[in-house]
Amino acid sequence: MKFCTKCGVQQDVDSQFCTNCGQEMEVSNPVNDTPAPGMPTPQPETQQFSQAAAPATTAMPPMPPMEQKTPIYKLWWVWLLGVFGFLMLCCISSVVIASLADTSEIDEIIAEIEAAVDEAVEEQETAVEDAQDTSDDATSDSASDDTEMTMSQQQAVRSAENYLDFMSFSRSGLIGQLEFEDFSTEDATFAVDYLDIDWYEQAIQSAEDYLDFTGFSRQGLIDQLKFEGFTEEQAIHGVDATGL
């Protein structure tokens, strides 16, 4: 074993140069491990390892400088967008102003519509008032007629109206039906004559009802209507209307 005469680091026996400082090695007595007088004391093995490992340390390359971003107010496209937005705002404002300038025509149309609405409302109010006046007159006339009738006559009229609502009658047939309901002949006759009844229309309805129920010949249906109290003329008119 031998040591470097310059740095004192232990070297291999066959080493020609120091692995630490590069000094050319001299041949030393392999038996005597003690360094020559005046030579530095050999360092501990741990120190040799640290010193030997020191040259092997690789330095990290320097980091490249970071690129600085350009401020946004220095970008040309930002200024271009700003100018374009300003021009668009000016165009929109001019269109709005031009549309507001034509509002006079719109005001005229609105005024015409309001006038037409007011006129229609007045006509409707007038029609309602006229209808109310007519209804009041009819009510007063009916009330005056009711006051002129006796209670039994009013009931006879009411009963006659109920019968005519669901079936047809001749004049004599309706009077007979009211008499069957125990109304006097005078009250029954008053009620039938009081109502405005189209006996020809009653004959048509009666003929249609008979034909819906059963079959008839022409003459047979005429005779049946005459039996119900219709006159010859009313019976023939009713049968003719059915097409028989």
C-alpha positions in Angstrom: 0.0 0.0 0.0 1.3 3.5 -0.8 0.3 7.1 -0.3 0.5 10.2 -2.4 3.5 12.3 -1.5 1.6 15.5 -2.2 -1.8 15.1 -0.7 -1.3 11.9 1.4 -4.3 10.1 -0.1 -4.0 6.3 0.0 -3.5 4.8 -3.5 -3.4 1.4 -5.1 -0.1 -0.4 -5.3 0.0 -0.3 -9.1 -1.3 3.3 -9.4 1.1 5.6 -11.3 -0.8 8.8 -10.6 -2.8 10.1 -7.6 -6.5 9.7 -8.0 -7.0 12.9 -6.0 -4.5 15.4 -7.1 -3.0 13.8 -10.2 0.6 13.7 -8.7 2.9 11.1 -10.2 3.3 8.3 -7.8 6.7 7.2 -6.5 7.5 3.6 -5.8 7.3 3.1 -2.1 8.1 0.1 0.2 5.0 -2.0 0.1 5.9 -3.5 3.5 6.2 -0.2 5.3 2.8 1.4 5.4 4.1 4.3 7.5 4.6 7.5 5.5 8.1 8.9 5.3 9.2 11.6 7.8 7.8 15.0 6.9 5.0 13.4 4.9 1.4 14.4 5.9 -0.5 12.0 8.0 -2.9 9.8 5.9 -6.5 10.9 6.2 -9.2 8.5 7.5 -10.9 6.3 4.9 -14.1 8.3 5.2 -12.2 11.4 4.3 -10.6 9.7 1.4 -14.0 8.7 0.0 -15.4 12.2 0.4 -12.3 13.7 -1.2 -12.3 11.2 -4.0 -15.9 11.7 -4.7 -15.6 15.4 -4.8 -14.2 15.6 -8.4 -17.1 13.4 -9.5 -19.8 16.0 -8.5 -21.5 17.4 -11.7 -22.6 21.0 -11.6 -26.2 21.7 -12.6 -26.5 23.7 -15.8 -27.8 27.3 -15.4 -31.6 27.8 -15.8 -32.6 29.8 -18.9 -34.1 33.2 -18.1 -37.9 33.2 -18.0 -39.6 35.0 -20.9 -41.5 38.1 -19.8 -45.0 38.5 -21.2 -45.9 41.6 -23.1 -48.4 43.7 -21.3 -51.9 43.5 -22.7 -52.1 47.2 -23.5 -49.1 46.8 -25.8 -50.7 44.1 -28.0 -51.9 45.5 -31.4 -54.9 43.3 -31.7 -56.3 44.6 -28.3 -56.3 48.1 -29.7 -57.9 46.8 -33.0 -60.8 45.2 -31.1 -61.3 48.3 -29.1 -61.6 50.5 -32.2 -64.0 48.0 -33.8 -66.2 47.9 -30.7 -66.3 51.7 -30.7 -67.4 51.8 -34.3 -70.1 49.2 -33.7 -71.5 51.2 -30.8 -71.6 54.4 -32.9 -73.5 52.5 -35.7 -76.1 51.1 -33.2 -76.6 54.5 -31.6 -77.2 56.1 -35.0 -79.8 53.4 -35.8 -81.6 53.9 -32.5 -81.6 57.7 -33.0 -83.0 57.3 -36.5 -85.8 55.0 -35.3 -86.7 57.4 -32.6 -87.0 60.1 -35.2 -89.8 58.2 -36.9 -91.9 57.8 -33.8 -94.2 60.6 -35.0 -95.9 58.1 -37.4 -96.2 55.5 -34.6 -97.8 58.1 -32.4 -100.4 58.9 -35.1 -101.2 55.2 -35.5 -101.6 54.8 -31.7 -103.9 57.8 -31.6 -106.1 56.4 -34.4 -106.3 53.1 -32.5 -107.2 54.8 -29.3 -109.9 56.8 -31.0 -111.4 53.7 -32.6 -111.4 51.9 -29.3 -113.1 54.8 -27.6 -115.8 54.9 -30.3 -116.4 51.1 -30.0 -116.7 51.4 -26.2 -119.2 54.2 -26.6 -121.3 52.2 -29.1 -121.2 49.2 -26.8 -122.3 51.3 -23.8 -125.2 52.8 -25.9 -126.3 49.3 -27.0 -126.3 48.1 -23.4 -128.3 51.0 -22.3 -130.9 50.5 -25.1 -131.1 46.8 -24.3 -131.6 47.6 -20.7 -134.4 50.1 -21.5 -136.1 47.6 -23.7 -135.9 44.9 -21.0 -137.3 47.3 -18.5 -140.2 48.1 -20.8 -140.9 44.5 -21.4 -140.8 43.7 -17.7 -143.1 46.6 -17.0 -145.5 45.4 -19.7 -145.4 41.9 -18.4 -145.9 43.1 -14.9 -148.9 45.2 -16.0 -150.3 42.2 -17.8 -149.8 40.0 -14.7 -151.6 42.5 -12.6 -154.5 42.4 -15.0 -154.8 38.6 -14.7 -156.3 36.7 -11.8 -154.2 34.2 -9.9 -156.0 31.2 -11.6 -155.4 32.7 -15.0 -151.7 33.2 -14.3 -151.4 29.5 -13.3 -153.3 28.4 -16.4 -150.9 30.3 -18.6 -147.9 28.8 -16.8 -149.3 25.3 -17.1 -150.0 25.8 -20.9 -146.4 27.0 -21.4 -145.1 23.9 -19.7 -147.2 21.6 -21.9 -146.0 23.3 -25.1 -142.4 22.9 -24.0 -142.4 19.1 -24.4 -145.2 18.3 -26.9 -147.5 19.8 -29.5 -151.2 20.6 -29.2 -154.1 21.9 -31.2 -156.1 24.8 -29.7 -159.0 22.6 -28.6 -156.6 19.9 -27.4 -154.6 22.3 -25.1 -157.8 23.7 -23.7 -159.1 20.2 -23.0 -155.7 19.3 -21.3 -156.0 22.3 -19.0 -159.6 21.4 -18.2 -158.4 17.9 -17.4 -156.0 19.6 -14.9 -159.1 21.1 -13.2 -158.8 24.6 -14.6 -162.1 26.2 -15.5 -163.1 26.5 -19.2 -162.8 30.3 -18.9 -159.3 30.2 -17.4 -158.1 27.5 -19.9 -159.5 29.4 -22.9 -158.0 32.6 -21.6 -154.5 31.0 -21.2 -154.5 29.4 -24.7 -155.7 32.6 -26.3 -153.3 34.7 -24.2 -150.2 32.8 -25.6 -149.1 33.6 -29.1 -149.2 30.1 -30.6 -148.6 29.1 -34.2 -151.1 26.3 -34.7 -149.8 25.4 -38.1 -146.4 24.8 -36.6 -148.0 22.7 -33.9 -149.7 20.6 -36.6 -146.3 20.0 -38.3 -144.7 18.9 -35.0 -147.6 16.7 -34.2 -147.4 15.0 -37.6 -143.7 14.4 -37.3 -144.2 12.9 -33.8 -146.8 10.4 -35.1 -144.5 9.4 -38.0 -141.6 8.8 -35.5 -143.8 6.6 -33.5 -145.6 4.5 -36.2 -146.5 4.4 -39.8 -149.4 6.3 -41.4 -151.0 6.8 -44.8 -151.5 10.4 -45.9 -155.2 10.4 -45.3 -154.8 8.4 -42.1 -152.3 11.0 -40.7 -154.7 13.8 -41.7 -157.6 12.1 -39.9 -155.4 11.6 -36.8 -154.5 15.3 -36.7 -158.2 16.3 -37.1 -159.0 13.9 -34.3 -156.4 15.8 -32.1 -158.4 19.0 -32.7 -156.6 20.5 -35.6 -158.7 22.0 -38.4 -158.8 20.5 -41.9 -156.5 23.2 -43.2 -154.0 22.8 -40.3 -153.9 19.0 -40.6 -153.3 19.1 -44.4 -150.5 21.7 -43.9 -148.8 19.5 -41.2 -148.9 16.4 -43.4 -147.7 18.3 -46.5 -144.7 19.5 -44.5 -143.6 16.0 -43.7 -143.5 15.1 -47.4 -146.1 12.3 -47.1 
